[in-house]
Amino acid sequence: MAINIDELLTVSFTLFAVIDILGSIPLLISLKTKMGEIREFQASLISGALMLLFLFVGERFLGILGVDVGSFAVGGSILIFILGLEMVLGVEFFKSEGDPKSGTLVPIAFPLIAGSGTLTTIISLQANYPVWTVALGILLNLIVVYFVLKSLNYIERLIGPAGLLAIRKFFGVILLAIAVKIFTTNVSGLIK
């Protein structure tokens, strides 16, 4: 089981771009403020389990549920769109229950880290690269995700309140654009 370094780098950087943990920092800080804390290790573990599950049984699992990858992507894009609206408008759609456990799963582990775009990308990568290369690429990205989640307090102090607000609005618009792109790419295949 020799791993090709070039393939590993391609897979890792593709997943890094799709997960976009750095672009999610303003939203993560906002969620952390709302919930009181984020369970970094648990969020990384759950999102990693979702990604590995999708790597090995994703399409079959969705098939059992009667959901195709396009429908899954459209559903995830709607959730991402709502999160983007929260960031831009400053309106709270997802009410905090004050329990970090609930926020760790939704929306942090899914759809922010292991969202429909990430899971669809994993299925696509699996078609082009060996499964263990994709699994190692997932693991490398989870290490980065964990360290970003763990560093949120430091990042928040570094950026400051005004900078955080400006970045939050900017990345909210980016999140809206990503959601629209995922939606339009996949909705046409659903309309017959």
Secondary structure, 3 states (H helix, E strand, C coil): CCCCHHHHHHHHHHHHHHHCCCCCHHHHHHHHHHHCCCCHHHHHHHHHHHHHHHHHHHHHHHHHHCCCHHHHHHHHHHHHHHHHHHHHHCCCCCCCCCCHHHHHHHHHHHHHHCCHHHHHHHHHHHHHCCHHHHHHHHHHHHHHHHHHHHCHHHHHHHHHHHHHHHHHHHHHHHHHHHHHHHHHHHHCCCCC
